[in-house]
Amino acid sequence: MASYRSVTVYCSSSNVIRPIFTDAAEQLGAEFARCHIQLVNGGGSVGLMGVMARAVHDKGGRVVGVIPKRLKSIEGRAYEASDELILTETMRERKRIMYERSDAYVALAGGYGTLEEFLEVLTLRKLGYHDKEIVLLNTDGFYDEMLAFFDKMTLEGFSNEPTEEFFKVVSQPDQVLPALGLGDWI
C-alpha cells in the first residue's frame, strides 16, 4: 500500500457556482490522487468539497471527511464514500481534527466558512503555532480583492509582515502541489 501525505482543503459547499471553479477542484483532486496525497476535507458531498472528493476517488486516491453530526443529518450532505468519515459534535472540533490531520493546507474558492478556516490556519502560522505550508488557489482572480486588502493591512501597519511570508498564491490547480513542496512526492 502506498504512503500518503495529508492535505486539508477548504472550499465551497455551494452547487450554484461557475464551472471554472468545479473544473479546478476536479483537476486538483486528480493531482492529489496521482501524487498519493490524502485529501482531508469537511466531509461534504456538495459543492467543491464533493467535486474534489469524487475526483480523488475516481483516480484511486484517499479521502478523509470530517463533518459535524448536525450537518451529516441534512440529507445528501455527507460524502459517505469517504475512506474515513469522522463525525464531530461541533464545528470547532471539526476544524481541530482537520488542522491536526494535515501536513499542509489549501484554500479554493468558497464562502464565509472557507474564508474563516483559511484565516485561522494563516493566523496560527503567523503566530508560530505551526510551520506547515498554506496555498491559496486564486481561480479566475476570485481572491484578488482579499489579497489587495491584505496588502492594505500591511501598508497601514496592521500586519508587520507581507502575506507572502505565510502563504503562497497560485492561479492554476497544477501549481498547488509544487507550491506545497509535494508535487513529486510519492
Helices and strands as residue ranges (DSSP letters): E 5-10, H 19-34, E 37-41, H 47-58, E 63-68, H 69-72, E 84-88, H 91-100, E 104-107, H 112-126, E 133-137, G 139-141, H 144-155, G 163-165, E 168-170, G 173-175, H 176-180
